[in-house]
Amino acid sequence: MKYFSLIFSLLIILLYSCKEDEVILNPELNSTQASQDNLIAESIFNDVLRIVENGISNNKTQKQYPQYTLLNNDTSNIDTLLINFGSTNYLYNNKLRKGIINVTFSGNYRDSLSVITTTFDNFYINNKLIQGEMIVTNNGKNSNQNLWFNIDVNNASINTQNGVINWQSNKIREWISGTETYLDLSDDIYRDTGLSNGNAANGNTFSMQIIDPLHIDLSCLPSCVITSGSAEINPDGYPSRIVQYGDSTCDCNVDVIINNEKYPLVVEY
């Protein structure tokens, strides 16, 4: 009886040991897919916001793309701006683009209480179809006397070669530097907090929460604008991981920390 009891105990120990090894060695549990796809979505909508902001403040007709069509030009109500990149790929700010960005706005980007809503009409970036809605609300000045915004992305989808990224985001953005130079975006610096969630291209759901405010430096344009900060990503069924953004440069490099192991990524979209 003691012999069988000993064998049973050894089998239990061996079984648990194998499971622990499986967790440690299984490369799928260290997948960075969710982190990478959240970074792609984040970068795309930061990019679109810059185009929209520039289009509202400077929508003069030009021979090359983007072409601007301003409708209902009445400062007393909501206006519409069409930002058209044409029907074939056009290189703009180092990215191929085509299609139309539709913008409705109740005031300029920096106007207190203005609401800017962005949707898309067959719009592509680097041959990725972009869909969804982005709503930017200017809340005026906060206690630091800085302008701050709600930036909500709803029902977004990004068609990639690896599958479709579905994404939603709710962020608060504080404008901490550069408000005095109205037409110069290059000195604008922001601080982002908030969260997002979605499905990665592999179909797995994930959530993200910013745990150290993201530093947004528009002098990095047209490269990556998030130069520091960190976020926690929680893919369904996977260990949580920390995304560490940049090192105060514009090189698009981030590190994903999973179980104390560092996995470098380069943000590309």
Beta strands, then each sheet from edge to edge (+ up, - down):
strand 1: 67-71
strand 2: 79-84
strand 3: 90-92
strand 4: 95-105
strand 5: 115-125
strand 6: 128-141
strand 7: 147-160
strand 8: 163-177
strand 9: 189-199
strand 10: 205-217
strand 11: 226-235
strand 12: 241-245
strand 13: 253-258
strand 14: 261-266
sheet 1: 1+ 2- 4+ 3-
sheet 2: 1+ 2- 4+ 5- 6+ 7- 8+ 9- 10+ 11- 12+ 13- 14+
end
